[in-house]
Amino acid sequence: MKPILNVHGLTKEYDMGEVKVNALRGVSFSFVAGEFIVILGPSGSGKSTMLNIIGGIDKPTSGEVIYQDKDISKASENELTSYRRQAVGFVFQFYNLIPNLTARENISLAAELSDNPIPVDELLERIDMVDRGDHFPSQLSGGQQQRVAIARAIAKNPALLLCDEPTGALDVSTGIQVLRLLKHFNNVYGKTVAIITHNASIGGIADRVFHIKDGLIDKIIANKTPLIPEEVSW
């Protein structure tokens, strides 16, 4: 199957006064449509930097990020905005919901950015939040807020769903619910899902696991039989 994303020789340098920090040091890989990927690495390994560049939030120092034959690493700001709106959904550790909008309104706001959104009512049903759709974030638990955040990311109907420590602020049982939901959207809608985490146990549910160390991909491991979230040993 043709890759949906190809990355070649990706580097990222940050100037910290007189010191240069090499966050990424020549990373190359590809994502295939419909894959569920877990990116593992300790703090400072470069995994968040890599996700931000893939998602069009940041630009590399050098290298290419090819999405559907277009090099987004050389895209203009307007082109990157369009890419983020149409092609990429983001899920973060902290839910970043708009506090004065209900769950339904948070999801609807994202759906309005897309030319081909997924219906909001359908998403509320899939995240088991139909009866909480008119509640504000302050009236929801952490797990419920994260479910809304995932639905908001999916509402645009993006090809890529990029998740930065989506279970990091949750207890084990709630984290499993969130992983189950991400797997559900991966299976039902065929989205390519990439999760970055420091929790090695989560790697068991992935089709492939990318191990990042010191700004380089140390190894990529394919799971012949990925686990379901309930089988993860936290």
PELIN-V653727 format. One record per residue. N is the residue number from 1. SS is DSSP state (~ for helix, > for strand, _ for the rest). NEAR is the number of other C-alpha atoms within 8 Angstrom. D_FIRST is the distance of its C-alpha to the first C-alpha in whole Angstrom. Layout:
# PELIN-V653727
N;SS;NEAR;D_FIRST  N;SS;NEAR;D_FIRST
This chain:
# PELIN-V653727
1;_;4;0  2;_;5;4  3;>;9;6  4;>;10;9  5;>;11;12  6;>;13;13  7;>;13;16  8;>;11;18  9;>;11;22  10;>;16;23  11;>;14;27  12;>;12;29  13;>;11;33  14;>;8;35  15;>;8;39  16;>;7;41  17;_;5;45  18;_;5;45  19;>;6;42  20;>;9;39  21;>;8;36  22;>;10;33  23;>;14;30  24;>;15;27  25;>;11;28  26;>;11;25  27;>;13;21  28;>;10;18  29;>;7;15  30;>;9;11  31;>;10;10  32;>;11;7  33;_;12;8  34;_;10;10  35;_;12;11  36;>;12;15  37;>;13;16  38;>;14;19  39;>;14;21  40;>;15;24  41;_;13;27  42;_;8;31  43;_;6;33  44;_;7;33  45;_;12;29  46;_;15;28  47;~;13;25  48;~;8;27  49;~;11;27  50;~;9;23  51;~;11;22  52;~;10;25  53;~;12;24  54;~;8;20  55;_;10;22  56;_;13;24  57;_;9;27  58;_;8;28  59;_;7;27  60;_;11;27  61;_;8;29  62;>;8;27  63;>;12;23  64;>;13;20  65;>;13;18  66;>;12;16  67;>;10;15  68;_;6;13  69;_;5;15  70;>;6;18  71;>;10;20  72;~;12;21  73;~;12;23  74;~;6;25  75;_;9;26  76;_;6;29  77;~;6;30  78;~;7;30  79;~;9;26  80;~;12;26  81;~;9;28  82;~;8;26  83;~;10;22  84;~;12;24  85;~;11;25  86;~;12;22  87;_;10;19  88;>;13;20  89;>;13;22  90;>;10;24  91;>;13;26  92;>;10;29  93;_;10;31  94;_;7;34  95;_;9;33  96;_;6;35  97;_;8;36  98;_;7;38  99;_;8;41  100;_;6;43  101;_;10;40  102;>;12;40  103;~;13;37  104;~;11;36  105;~;8;37  106;~;13;35  107;~;15;32  108;~;11;33  109;~;8;33  110;~;12;30  111;~;14;29  112;_;9;31  113;_;9;29  114;_;11;26  115;_;7;26  116;_;6;24  117;_;10;25  118;_;11;25  119;_;8;29  120;~;11;31  121;~;7;32  122;~;8;29  123;~;11;28  124;~;14;32  125;~;9;32  126;~;7;28  127;_;10;30  128;_;7;33  129;_;10;35  130;~;8;36  131;~;6;40  132;~;7;40  133;_;10;38  134;_;8;41  135;_;9;42  136;>;11;42  137;~;14;40  138;~;6;43  139;~;6;44  140;_;10;41  141;_;8;40  142;~;8;37  143;~;11;35  144;~;9;35  145;~;12;35  146;~;12;32  147;~;11;30  148;~;13;32  149;~;13;30  150;~;11;27  151;~;12;27  152;~;13;28  153;~;14;25  154;~;11;23  155;~;16;25  156;_;18;24  157;_;11;21  158;_;13;19  159;_;9;15  160;>;11;16  161;>;15;19  162;>;13;20  163;>;12;23  164;>;13;26  165;_;11;28  166;_;13;28  167;_;11;30  168;_;8;32  169;_;8;35  170;_;9;35  171;_;7;37  172;~;7;35  173;~;6;35  174;~;10;34  175;~;12;31  176;~;10;30  177;~;9;30  178;~;13;28  179;~;10;25  180;~;10;25  181;~;10;25  182;~;10;22  183;~;9;20  184;~;8;21  185;~;10;20  186;~;14;16  187;~;9;17  188;~;6;18  189;~;6;17  190;_;9;13  191;_;14;14  192;>;15;13  193;>;14;16  194;>;12;18  195;>;12;21  196;>;14;24  197;>;13;26  198;_;9;29  199;_;7;29  200;~;8;27  201;~;8;28  202;~;12;25  203;~;12;22  204;~;10;23  205;~;10;21  206;_;14;18  207;_;12;14  208;>;13;15  209;>;14;18  210;>;13;19  211;>;11;23  212;>;16;25  213;>;11;28  214;_;9;30  215;_;14;28  216;>;12;25  217;>;11;22  218;>;8;24  219;>;7;21  220;>;9;18  221;>;7;18  222;>;8;16  223;_;10;17  224;_;5;17  225;_;5;19  226;_;9;19  227;_;10;23  228;_;8;24  229;~;11;26  230;~;6;29  231;~;6;28  232;_;11;28  233;_;4;31  234;_;5;33
